[in-house]
Structure formats: structure tokens, C-alpha cells
Amino acid sequence: MFRVETAASQDFAEVLQQLSSKIPDMDASSLSISDKPSDKGKSALTFVGQTVSQLSLKNGDLLFLSYSNKRSDETARDSASVALNGVATTKSTTQLPVDDLLDKQQGLIKRGRSTFCRHTEKGMCEYCSPLPPWDKAYQEENNIKHISYHAYVKEMNANVNKNDSSFIAPLEEETFKIDKHCPTGHSPWPKGICSKCQPSAITLQQQRFRMVDHVEFTNSETINNFINSWRLSGTQRFGVLLGTYDVYDKVPLGLKAKVEAIYEIPQIDDEDGITLQQWDNEEQVLDVAKRLGLVPVGTIFSDLTDTGAGDGSVVCKRHKDSFFLSSLEVIFAAKWQLKNPNVTKWSRSGKFSSKFVTCVVSGNSKGEIDIASYQISQAGEALVSADLISASTHPNACFINEQTDDRYVPEIFYKMVNEYGIPVKKSASPWFPDEYLIVSLTHGFPQDSSSARFRSEKQFTIENRGFLGTPQGLRQALELIDVDGGDLNTSKLRLQDFHLISYLLSLGVLSRAEEELLITATRPDEGTEEAFYELLGSPGWGTLVTMAE
């Protein structure tokens, strides 16, 4: 009989690790666990990814094991190590298709012949051989601040798993919370503390990689319609970016967020800020997006002030001598990222940081309306998750929270270059520059917008804009589609509008089958006309027409 000490919040994989050390001859891939002595039970690997509490295990519970001993050959040892240390724990993890695609690519940086090459055209040497996508000399030479996420994964994997004898998950999410369920048995914080439950000192530095390299708005009208709210009211606006993720070929193993629509959630807008309200239909909107093949990829908000010159110019508020994201915005963005984690098979927990982006529409140095795109570093997410930082009245400064009975605050430092050009470590207490938590991205528009998911030339009223005197309505929706106008191809094209689709489905008039006809009819693919005609002849559509009359 073996006794295993663990915390209720720990992954069951930790229990398996302890068993592995107690039973060195066990073939981990054959291990089965049951709560009954006469029952073989289930494979232990099926429990990985769940916490002890989720498995309804409590102090004193007996579990019965059945397993086979290792074979004496090296192959058996290898397979057991691999199964226990990570591969099996992530088999159930479903990544995005683009992640699976980039996992299969090497992302090598090709180089041409240099002046040092002494071989023929078909030869290759150390001066012209391809470089790995994380090569530091290449980054310095080309002034690259951040490598791509998948380049970082491959670098970590190459450093951690140098041979094939075992596998260790290369990614590990930082956590700065104190463990209040320490397995050593002492009283939880603040009555007790030890090196196992106490987070280590934190040293902040600029993140070397970025989860997303580029933000692409597939249709410029999407941004133009968003900015129109400020043009008409003079108040700021907030929206959720809906889209997909795709390969970004301008960066080795790069990733881009493709924005197809902006959904403006309930809010109260002012000239100098925004107050978000309860988003009651969030689940419904995200379900519509999912059925259209979209996911939330980020948020966007405006910070615009007219110069008063009468030429359409706006004030440049955000620059290197002021701030890019305020500390309040950094914390706000980090909370959205924590809400939308990145799912990956390269982390033991099955997740690592987030691909969620934050875009700001503001004035640039030329007085033009421009977009800036950012993410918060993984360390920034961990600081917010542990409630270690707060916003301040100085927009570029994050304050360190005070220690309480519920919050343990470890030592926090940040690295900087002093006036003599020497890298030094400085205490982050009581405050530190929020730039250490910000990762900048690029943004742009495609040269050809024909691949955009929504291409209607007429825009349906955007949701939650009643303050502009333009509420959404069924009669307005049907007049926009105009199926009686004679050109059904134009009517079908006008259905390609996320705001219109979301509104029609929110009415609850169409049956599930009729909703699927609507979604199919709005796809830009060829051959969807049949679904459109079938929708127009459906009872649900007839009910909509009757309601609008």
C-alpha cells in the first residue's frame, strides 16, 4: 500500500508522477485504476487533465492499481516515460487546425550565398545553411523584437527534449499565486508558508515571443463602420472582434488573427471613456459566431479626440513619451486573455497564455486615425490572475498591491538599462512601467477583400446603437434584403452581414433547420443558392414577413 499526498486542486498527473517514483518497474502505459479491488477500472491516463477534486477524491480514499512490469529492453522504458510525462496527457487536447499545421512545419529561415561561401551553387555551408526560426543573431540583425509563438515552442522543445528517450512538456504557465492547499501539511497562508507553496521572486522583462504576429481586418468597411459611431456622437466605442486564426507568411511560423466582424456589446459611451454593461446575450451571439465558423479573437476600442482644425485630424495621445496602453487597459486586456486561453498540446495543463488581441483606434503622430494592436505577456496575465497589480492615475504605471491575508505578494523586480547602458535589476515596488507587460503586434488590410466572410454592400444597423437613433428592426432588415426587388442574387449577398444574421436568429422565429438554411445561404461559397431559395419558401420566413407587415 502506498500513501500519496496531494492537493485537491492538483492535476491527477501529479499523483501518477508520485506513483511512478514509488513503483519504478511499473509500465505506465498499462496502469489502470479502480475504487474496487475486484474491478480493473479505467486506464490512469484517462484521468489526466482533471483535478483531484473533480474526480471526487478525498482524504483517505483507497484506489486499487493494476499494471504490467516494464520490459527489460530500452524501448519499453522510453514508451513508459513518454506516456507519463506528457504525450498521453495531451492526446485529448484539441488545438486549432492552424496550430496543428504549424506544428508540422520547420519554419527554417533560408539564406542566400554569402561572400564567405567557397562552394558551388548547389553546395551549402555554415554561412548559407538555413537558420532555425528562433536564431538570436538573425533577430538582432533584422531588429526583430519578438519571435512567433510556434518558433518559441520549437526552441523550448529543442532545449528541453534533446533526445527521444523521454518527453517533457516544453511550455509551463507561470503562476504567482500562493498554494493554499500545500501538500506538506502545514496551515494555509497566512498562518503557514513554505518554499513549496510560496511563489518565487518575479523578474519582469520584455517577452521574447508573441502569441499572434499580425491582425488582419478582412474588410476595411468593418473598421470604418466602427469609427462612424465616434464620428456621429463624439463618444468612444468598444467591440469584440470575431474572426479566425491563419498562417502569417511574413514571419517564420507566424500567426495572424483575421477579423471578420465587430460585435458591439451593451455599453455606455462618453467622450473620455466607456462603461461596459451586462452582456446578457453573450452565449447566443458566440453560438451564432461559432455556427458561422468564427471565434472571438480580440477586442477593440476607440480613444479619439478631434483637433478642432476642421480637417478631420485627431489628437495624438499615445506615443513613446506618454503611453501605448494605460495600466487600466493592460489589466482589462489581461482579463480578456485569461477568459480566452490558448489551447495547446505542448503544455502539461493543456493551455498556455492566449491568442486574444487588443486593438486601439486612436490618433497617430500625423494626426490620422490609426489602429495599434497589442497583447499582454504571459507574466502580465499571471500578475492579474494573482491580483498583484492595480491601475494608477499615471497611465503608464502599474502599482503593486499590498499583501493581505488573502493575497501573498512575492518580491517583484524588472530589468532595465541604466543611464550608463548597463542592464540592472530594479525593484518594481511600489510601481513599475507597464511597458514590461505589453507585446506589440502589426496590423493591416488585405489587398483583395473578396475573401472576406461578410461582403454585403449595404450595412444593417449595428446592435446596441439606439443612442444614435438607429435601433434594429425587422421591417428594416427585410427591406434591406429586398427579396421582392427582382434581383435575388443581390438579396442573397446582402444576407452576408453578421449583424443582420445575428439579429434574425435572435428573434427565435426560425426553426433550427431554417436557421441552418440561413447560415448556409450566407456562405460566400458557390452552390448555396438552393439553401437561399428554400429559406425564402419556409414557414419561418413567411412568419417573419407577416410580422414585419
C-alpha positions as CSV (number, residue, x, y, z in Angstrom):
1,M,0.0,0.0,0.0
2,F,1.3,3.5,-0.9
3,R,0.1,6.8,0.6
4,V,0.1,9.7,-1.9
5,E,-0.1,13.3,-0.6
6,T,-1.7,15.8,-3.0
7,A,-3.9,18.9,-3.1
8,A,-7.5,18.9,-4.2
9,S,-6.6,21.5,-6.9
10,Q,-3.7,19.5,-8.4
11,D,-3.9,17.6,-11.7
12,F,-4.1,13.9,-11.3
13,A,-0.9,13.7,-13.4
14,E,0.9,14.7,-10.2
15,V,-0.5,11.6,-8.5
16,L,0.8,9.5,-11.4
17,Q,4.2,11.1,-11.1
18,Q,4.4,10.1,-7.4
19,L,3.3,6.5,-8.2
20,S,5.9,6.3,-10.9
21,S,8.7,7.0,-8.4
22,K,7.2,4.6,-5.8
23,I,6.8,1.8,-8.4
24,P,9.9,2.1,-10.7
25,D,9.2,-1.2,-12.5
26,M,5.7,-0.2,-13.5
27,D,4.8,0.2,-17.2
28,A,2.9,3.5,-17.0
29,S,1.0,2.8,-20.2
30,S,-0.6,-0.3,-18.7
31,L,-1.7,1.3,-15.4
32,S,-5.4,1.0,-14.6
33,I,-7.1,2.5,-11.5
34,S,-10.3,1.5,-9.8
35,D,-12.1,2.2,-6.5
36,K,-13.0,-1.6,-6.2
37,P,-10.5,-4.4,-5.6
38,S,-12.3,-6.8,-8.0
39,D,-12.6,-4.3,-10.8
40,K,-9.7,-3.5,-13.2
41,G,-11.1,0.0,-13.7
42,K,-10.0,2.5,-16.3
43,S,-6.7,3.5,-17.8
44,A,-5.0,6.0,-15.5
45,L,-4.2,8.3,-18.4
46,T,-8.0,9.0,-18.9
47,F,-7.9,10.8,-15.6
48,V,-5.1,13.1,-16.6
49,G,-6.2,16.7,-17.1
50,Q,-8.7,16.6,-14.2
51,T,-8.0,17.8,-10.7
52,V,-8.3,15.6,-7.6
53,S,-11.5,17.4,-6.5
54,Q,-13.0,17.0,-10.0
55,L,-12.6,13.2,-9.7
56,S,-14.4,13.4,-6.3
57,L,-11.4,12.0,-4.4
58,K,-11.0,12.9,-0.8
59,N,-8.6,12.3,2.1
60,G,-8.4,8.6,3.0
61,D,-9.9,7.2,-0.3
62,L,-8.4,3.9,-1.4
63,L,-7.6,3.3,-5.0
64,F,-6.6,-0.1,-6.5
65,L,-4.0,-0.4,-9.2
66,S,-3.3,-3.0,-11.9
67,Y,-0.3,-2.8,-14.2
68,S,2.3,-4.7,-16.0
69,N,6.0,-4.6,-15.3
70,K,8.4,-2.9,-17.7
71,R,10.1,-5.0,-20.3
72,S,13.8,-5.1,-20.0
73,D,14.5,-3.6,-23.3
74,E,15.2,0.2,-23.8
75,T,12.1,0.7,-25.9
76,A,9.8,-0.2,-23.0
77,R,11.4,2.3,-20.8
78,D,11.1,5.0,-23.4
79,S,7.4,4.4,-24.1
80,A,6.6,4.5,-20.4
81,S,8.4,7.7,-19.8
82,V,6.8,9.4,-22.8
83,A,3.3,8.3,-21.8
84,L,3.6,9.5,-18.3
85,N,5.5,12.8,-18.9
86,G,3.3,14.5,-21.4
87,V,2.3,13.0,-24.7
88,A,-0.6,11.0,-23.3
89,T,-1.8,13.9,-21.2
90,T,-2.4,16.0,-24.3
91,K,-4.0,13.4,-26.6
92,S,-7.4,14.8,-25.7
93,T,-6.3,18.4,-26.3
94,T,-7.8,19.7,-29.5
95,Q,-5.7,22.6,-30.9
96,L,-6.8,25.0,-33.6
97,P,-6.2,23.5,-37.1
98,V,-3.7,26.3,-37.8
99,D,-1.6,25.2,-34.7
100,D,-1.6,21.6,-36.0
101,L,-0.4,22.9,-39.4
102,L,2.4,25.0,-38.0
103,D,3.5,22.2,-35.7
104,K,4.4,20.1,-38.8
105,Q,6.5,22.9,-40.3
106,Q,10.1,23.6,-39.5
107,G,10.0,27.3,-40.3
108,L,13.7,27.4,-41.3
109,I,15.0,30.8,-42.4
110,K,16.5,30.5,-45.8
111,R,19.8,32.3,-46.6
112,G,21.5,33.0,-49.9
113,R,25.2,32.6,-50.7
114,S,27.4,35.0,-48.7
115,T,30.9,36.3,-49.5
116,F,32.3,33.7,-47.2
117,C,30.9,30.7,-49.2
118,R,33.5,28.7,-51.2
119,H,31.3,26.0,-52.6
120,T,29.4,25.6,-55.9
121,E,25.8,26.8,-56.5
122,K,24.4,23.5,-55.3
123,G,26.5,23.4,-52.2
124,M,25.8,24.6,-48.7
125,C,27.9,25.6,-45.7
126,E,27.6,27.2,-42.3
127,Y,27.3,30.7,-43.9
128,C,24.3,29.9,-46.1
129,S,22.6,27.0,-44.4
130,P,19.0,27.7,-43.2
131,L,18.7,29.1,-39.7
132,P,16.2,28.0,-37.0
133,P,13.3,30.4,-36.7
134,W,14.5,31.5,-33.2
135,D,18.1,32.3,-34.2
136,K,19.1,35.3,-32.0
137,A,21.7,36.6,-34.3
138,Y,19.1,36.8,-37.1
139,Q,16.8,38.7,-34.7
140,E,19.4,41.2,-33.8
141,E,20.5,41.7,-37.4
142,N,16.9,42.3,-38.6
143,N,15.8,44.2,-35.5
144,I,13.1,41.6,-34.6
145,K,11.7,42.2,-31.1
146,H,9.5,39.1,-30.9
147,I,9.7,35.6,-32.5
148,S,6.5,33.8,-33.3
149,Y,4.7,31.6,-30.8
150,H,5.4,28.4,-32.8
151,A,9.1,29.4,-33.2
152,Y,9.2,29.7,-29.4
153,V,7.6,26.3,-28.9
154,K,10.1,24.7,-31.2
155,E,13.0,26.5,-29.4
156,M,11.8,25.3,-26.0
157,N,11.2,21.8,-27.3
158,A,14.7,21.7,-28.7
159,N,16.2,22.8,-25.4
160,V,14.1,20.6,-23.1
161,N,13.8,17.4,-25.2
162,K,17.3,16.9,-26.6
163,N,16.8,13.2,-27.3
164,D,13.9,10.8,-27.9
165,S,14.3,8.9,-24.6
166,S,11.7,10.9,-22.8
167,F,9.3,13.8,-23.3
168,I,8.8,16.8,-21.1
169,A,6.1,19.4,-22.0
170,P,8.2,22.4,-23.1
171,L,5.6,25.1,-22.1
172,E,4.8,25.9,-18.5
173,E,2.4,28.7,-17.5
174,E,3.7,31.0,-14.8
175,T,1.6,31.3,-11.7
176,F,2.3,33.8,-9.0
177,K,-0.4,32.6,-6.6
178,I,0.4,31.1,-3.2
179,D,-0.8,27.5,-2.9
180,K,-3.3,27.4,-0.1
181,H,-3.5,23.6,-0.3
182,C,0.1,22.8,0.2
183,P,0.7,19.0,0.3
184,T,3.3,19.3,3.1
185,G,0.5,19.6,5.7
186,H,1.1,23.0,7.3
187,S,-1.7,25.5,7.9
188,P,-2.6,27.5,4.8
189,W,-1.5,31.1,4.3
190,P,-1.4,33.4,6.3
191,K,-0.9,31.0,9.2
192,G,1.7,29.0,7.4
193,I,4.1,29.1,4.5
194,C,6.9,27.1,3.0
195,S,9.1,27.0,-0.1
196,K,6.8,24.6,-1.9
197,C,3.6,26.8,-1.7
198,Q,5.4,30.2,-1.8
199,P,5.8,31.7,-5.3
200,S,9.4,32.6,-6.2
201,A,10.6,36.2,-6.7
202,I,9.4,37.6,-10.0
203,T,11.7,39.3,-12.5
204,L,9.8,41.1,-15.3
205,Q,11.3,41.6,-18.7
206,Q,10.0,42.1,-22.2
207,Q,8.6,38.9,-23.6
208,R,10.7,37.4,-26.4
209,F,7.7,35.9,-28.3
210,R,4.2,36.9,-29.3
211,M,1.2,34.6,-29.5
212,V,-0.1,36.4,-32.6
213,D,2.1,38.3,-35.0
214,H,-0.4,40.2,-37.1
215,V,-4.0,41.4,-37.0
216,E,-5.8,41.5,-40.4
217,F,-9.1,43.2,-40.9
218,T,-10.5,41.4,-44.0
219,N,-12.8,44.3,-44.9
220,S,-11.9,48.0,-44.3
221,E,-15.6,48.8,-44.0
222,T,-15.7,46.8,-40.8
223,I,-13.4,49.4,-39.2
224,N,-15.0,52.3,-40.9
225,N,-18.4,51.4,-39.6
226,F,-17.0,51.0,-36.1
227,I,-15.4,54.5,-36.2
228,N,-18.6,56.0,-37.6
229,S,-20.1,55.8,-34.1
230,W,-17.5,58.3,-32.8
231,R,-18.0,60.5,-35.9
232,L,-21.7,60.7,-35.3
233,S,-21.6,61.0,-31.5
234,G,-18.2,62.2,-30.4
235,T,-18.1,59.4,-27.8
236,Q,-15.8,56.3,-27.6
237,R,-16.9,52.8,-28.6
238,F,-16.0,49.2,-27.7
239,G,-16.4,46.0,-29.6
240,V,-15.5,42.3,-29.6
241,L,-13.5,41.1,-32.7
242,L,-14.9,37.9,-34.3
243,G,-12.8,36.0,-36.8
244,T,-10.4,33.2,-37.3
245,Y,-6.6,32.4,-37.0
246,D,-4.5,31.7,-40.0
247,V,-0.8,31.4,-41.1
248,Y,1.0,34.7,-41.4
249,D,3.8,34.1,-44.0
250,K,5.7,37.3,-43.4
251,V,7.2,35.8,-40.2
252,P,8.7,32.3,-39.7
253,L,5.9,30.1,-38.3
254,G,3.8,33.3,-38.0
255,L,0.2,33.5,-37.0
256,K,-2.4,36.2,-37.7
257,A,-5.9,37.0,-36.4
258,K,-8.3,37.6,-39.3
259,V,-11.1,39.9,-38.2
260,E,-14.4,39.3,-40.0
261,A,-16.8,41.3,-37.8
262,I,-17.0,43.6,-34.7
263,Y,-19.8,43.0,-32.3
264,E,-20.6,46.0,-30.1
265,I,-21.7,44.8,-26.7
266,P,-24.0,46.8,-24.4
267,Q,-22.2,49.9,-23.2
268,I,-22.5,53.5,-22.0
269,D,-20.2,55.7,-24.1
270,D,-18.6,59.0,-23.0
271,E,-16.1,61.4,-24.7
272,D,-13.3,60.2,-22.5
273,G,-14.2,56.6,-21.7
274,I,-16.6,53.6,-21.9
275,T,-18.6,51.8,-19.2
276,L,-19.4,48.2,-20.2
277,Q,-22.8,46.8,-19.2
278,Q,-24.1,43.3,-18.7
279,W,-23.8,41.3,-21.9
280,D,-26.9,39.2,-21.5
281,N,-27.0,37.6,-24.9
282,E,-23.2,36.7,-25.0
283,E,-23.8,33.0,-25.2
284,Q,-26.3,33.4,-28.0
285,V,-24.0,35.7,-30.0
286,L,-21.0,33.5,-29.6
287,D,-23.1,30.5,-30.7
288,V,-24.1,32.3,-33.9
289,A,-20.4,33.2,-34.5
290,K,-19.4,29.5,-33.9
291,R,-22.0,28.3,-36.4
292,L,-20.6,30.8,-38.9
293,G,-17.1,29.4,-38.3
294,L,-15.9,32.4,-36.2
295,V,-14.4,32.7,-32.7
296,P,-13.7,35.8,-30.5
297,V,-10.1,36.8,-31.4
298,G,-9.9,40.1,-29.6
299,T,-11.4,43.4,-28.5
300,I,-11.2,46.9,-30.0
301,F,-11.9,50.3,-28.5
302,S,-11.6,53.9,-29.7
303,D,-9.7,56.8,-28.0
304,L,-10.3,59.7,-30.4
305,T,-10.4,63.4,-29.9
306,D,-10.9,65.9,-32.8
307,T,-8.2,68.6,-33.0
308,G,-10.8,71.2,-33.9
309,A,-8.9,72.2,-37.1
310,G,-11.8,71.2,-39.3
311,D,-9.7,69.0,-41.5
312,G,-10.6,65.6,-39.8
313,S,-7.4,65.4,-37.9
314,V,-7.3,63.8,-34.4
315,V,-5.1,64.3,-31.4
316,C,-2.1,62.0,-31.0
317,K,-2.4,60.9,-27.3
318,R,-0.4,57.6,-27.4
319,H,3.3,57.7,-28.2
320,K,6.7,56.8,-26.7
321,D,6.7,59.8,-24.4
322,S,3.3,59.2,-22.9
323,F,1.9,55.6,-23.1
324,F,0.6,53.0,-25.5
325,L,-1.8,51.1,-23.2
326,S,-2.7,52.6,-19.8
327,S,-2.3,50.4,-16.8
328,L,-6.1,50.1,-16.5
329,E,-6.2,48.9,-20.1
330,V,-3.4,46.4,-19.5
331,I,-5.3,44.8,-16.7
332,F,-8.6,44.9,-18.7
333,A,-6.9,43.2,-21.7
334,A,-5.2,40.6,-19.5
335,K,-8.6,39.6,-18.0
336,W,-10.0,39.1,-21.5
337,Q,-7.0,37.0,-22.4
338,L,-7.4,34.9,-19.2
339,K,-11.1,34.4,-20.3
340,N,-9.9,33.1,-23.7
341,P,-6.9,30.9,-23.1
342,N,-4.7,29.3,-25.9
343,V,-5.3,25.6,-26.1
344,T,-2.1,23.7,-26.8
345,K,-0.7,20.1,-26.6
346,W,2.7,21.5,-25.7
347,S,1.8,22.4,-22.1
348,R,1.0,19.9,-19.3
349,S,-2.1,21.9,-18.4
350,G,-3.3,21.9,-22.0
351,K,-3.2,25.7,-22.2
352,F,-0.6,28.4,-22.4
353,S,-1.2,32.2,-22.5
354,S,-3.8,33.5,-25.1
355,K,-4.1,34.4,-28.7
356,F,-6.6,37.1,-27.8
357,V,-5.6,40.6,-29.1
358,T,-6.4,44.2,-28.1
359,C,-6.7,46.9,-30.7
360,V,-6.9,50.7,-30.1
361,V,-8.2,53.2,-32.6
362,S,-6.6,56.5,-31.9
363,G,-4.6,59.3,-33.5
364,N,-1.0,58.8,-34.8
365,S,1.8,61.3,-35.0
366,K,0.4,62.7,-38.3
367,G,-3.0,63.4,-36.7
368,E,-4.6,60.5,-38.7
369,I,-6.9,57.9,-37.3
370,D,-4.9,54.7,-36.9
371,I,-5.0,51.3,-35.3
372,A,-2.5,49.8,-32.8
373,S,-2.6,46.2,-31.8
374,Y,-1.2,44.6,-28.6
375,Q,-1.2,41.6,-26.4
376,I,-0.4,41.3,-22.7
377,S,2.5,39.0,-21.8
378,Q,2.1,35.7,-20.1
379,A,3.7,37.2,-17.0
380,G,1.2,40.0,-17.1
381,E,-1.7,37.5,-17.2
382,A,-0.2,35.8,-14.2
383,L,0.1,39.1,-12.3
384,V,-3.5,39.9,-12.9
385,S,-4.7,36.4,-12.1
386,A,-2.9,36.6,-8.8
387,D,-4.3,40.1,-8.1
388,L,-0.8,41.5,-7.6
389,I,-1.2,44.8,-9.6
390,S,-3.6,47.7,-9.8
391,A,-4.0,50.6,-12.2
392,S,-2.8,54.1,-11.3
393,T,-3.6,57.7,-12.2
394,H,-0.3,57.7,-14.1
395,P,-1.4,55.8,-17.3
396,N,2.0,54.1,-17.9
397,A,2.5,52.9,-14.3
398,C,1.3,49.6,-12.6
399,F,1.1,49.7,-8.8
400,I,2.0,46.6,-6.7
401,N,-0.9,45.6,-4.4
402,E,-0.3,45.3,-0.7
403,Q,-0.1,41.9,1.0
404,T,-3.2,40.7,2.8
405,D,-4.4,37.6,4.5
406,D,-5.9,36.5,1.1
407,R,-3.0,37.8,-1.1
408,Y,0.7,36.9,-0.8
409,V,2.9,39.3,-2.7
410,P,6.4,38.0,-3.6
411,E,9.3,40.2,-4.4
412,I,8.9,41.7,-7.9
413,F,11.7,43.2,-10.0
414,Y,12.1,44.4,-13.5
415,K,15.2,44.6,-15.7
416,M,16.2,47.9,-17.3
417,V,19.2,49.6,-18.9
418,N,20.5,52.4,-16.7
419,E,22.0,55.8,-17.8
420,Y,25.4,54.1,-18.3
421,G,24.0,51.5,-20.7
422,I,24.3,48.7,-18.1
423,P,21.5,46.2,-17.6
424,V,20.3,46.3,-14.0
425,K,17.6,44.8,-11.9
426,K,15.3,47.2,-10.1
427,S,12.6,46.7,-7.5
428,A,9.1,47.0,-9.0
429,S,7.6,48.2,-5.7
430,P,5.7,50.4,-5.4
431,W,5.2,50.8,-9.1
432,F,6.8,49.8,-12.5
433,P,6.3,50.8,-16.1
434,D,3.5,48.8,-17.7
435,E,5.5,48.5,-21.0
436,Y,7.1,45.4,-19.5
437,L,3.8,43.6,-19.8
438,I,2.9,44.8,-23.4
439,V,3.7,43.0,-26.6
440,S,3.1,44.9,-29.8
441,L,1.7,43.4,-33.0
442,T,1.3,44.6,-36.6
443,H,-2.0,45.1,-38.4
444,G,-3.2,45.6,-41.9
445,F,-5.8,45.0,-44.6
446,P,-5.6,42.5,-47.5
447,Q,-5.0,43.9,-51.0
448,D,-8.0,41.9,-52.1
449,S,-11.1,41.9,-49.8
450,S,-13.0,39.4,-51.9
451,S,-12.1,36.6,-49.4
452,A,-14.0,38.5,-46.6
453,R,-16.7,36.4,-44.9
454,F,-19.2,39.2,-44.9
455,R,-19.4,41.3,-48.1
456,S,-22.8,43.0,-48.1
457,E,-22.6,46.4,-49.8
458,K,-25.3,47.7,-47.6
459,Q,-24.8,47.6,-43.8
460,F,-27.6,46.6,-41.4
461,T,-27.9,48.7,-38.3
462,I,-25.2,47.7,-35.8
463,E,-26.5,46.4,-32.4
464,N,-26.8,48.5,-29.3
465,R,-26.7,51.8,-31.1
466,G,-30.1,53.0,-30.0
467,F,-28.4,56.2,-28.6
468,L,-27.8,57.2,-32.2
469,G,-31.5,56.9,-33.1
470,T,-30.9,53.8,-35.2
471,P,-32.4,50.8,-33.4
472,Q,-32.5,47.4,-35.2
473,G,-35.9,46.4,-36.6
474,L,-37.5,43.5,-38.6
475,R,-39.0,45.8,-41.2
476,Q,-35.7,47.4,-41.8
477,A,-34.0,44.0,-42.1
478,L,-36.4,42.7,-44.7
479,E,-36.3,46.0,-46.7
480,L,-32.5,45.7,-46.8
481,I,-32.7,42.1,-48.1
482,D,-35.5,43.2,-50.5
483,V,-36.4,39.8,-51.9
484,D,-39.2,41.4,-53.9
485,G,-36.8,43.8,-55.7
486,G,-36.3,41.3,-58.5
487,D,-32.6,40.5,-58.1
488,L,-32.3,37.6,-55.7
489,N,-28.5,37.4,-56.1
490,T,-28.3,40.9,-54.6
491,S,-30.7,39.9,-51.8
492,K,-28.5,36.8,-51.1
493,L,-25.4,39.0,-51.0
494,R,-27.0,41.4,-48.5
495,L,-27.5,38.5,-46.1
496,Q,-23.7,38.3,-45.7
497,D,-23.8,40.7,-42.7
498,F,-23.0,39.4,-39.2
499,H,-25.2,42.0,-37.5
500,L,-28.2,41.0,-39.8
501,I,-27.7,37.3,-39.3
502,S,-27.3,37.7,-35.5
503,Y,-30.5,39.8,-35.4
504,L,-32.6,37.5,-37.4
505,L,-31.6,34.5,-35.3
506,S,-32.2,36.4,-32.1
507,L,-35.9,36.7,-32.9
508,G,-36.4,33.0,-32.3
509,V,-38.9,32.7,-35.1
510,L,-36.9,30.4,-37.4
511,S,-36.7,26.7,-36.6
512,R,-33.3,25.1,-36.2
513,A,-33.4,23.7,-39.7
514,E,-34.4,27.1,-41.1
515,E,-31.6,28.7,-39.2
516,E,-29.1,26.3,-40.8
517,L,-30.6,27.3,-44.2
518,L,-29.9,30.9,-43.4
519,I,-26.4,30.3,-42.3
520,T,-25.7,28.1,-45.4
521,A,-27.2,30.8,-47.7
522,T,-24.8,33.4,-46.2
523,R,-21.7,31.5,-47.1
524,P,-19.6,33.0,-49.9
525,D,-19.2,29.6,-51.5
526,E,-20.8,28.7,-54.8
527,G,-23.8,26.4,-54.7
528,T,-25.6,28.0,-51.7
529,E,-28.5,29.4,-53.9
530,E,-30.6,26.4,-53.3
531,A,-30.5,26.9,-49.5
532,F,-31.4,30.6,-50.0
533,Y,-34.5,29.7,-52.2
534,E,-35.5,27.0,-49.7
535,L,-35.3,29.5,-46.9
536,L,-37.5,32.0,-48.7
537,G,-40.2,29.3,-49.1
538,S,-40.0,28.1,-45.5
539,P,-42.8,28.7,-42.9
540,G,-40.5,30.6,-40.6
541,W,-39.5,33.1,-43.3
542,G,-43.2,33.6,-44.1
543,T,-43.8,34.3,-40.4
544,L,-41.1,37.0,-40.4
545,V,-42.7,38.7,-43.4
546,T,-46.1,38.6,-41.7
547,M,-44.6,40.1,-38.5
548,A,-43.0,43.0,-40.5
549,E,-46.2,44.0,-42.2
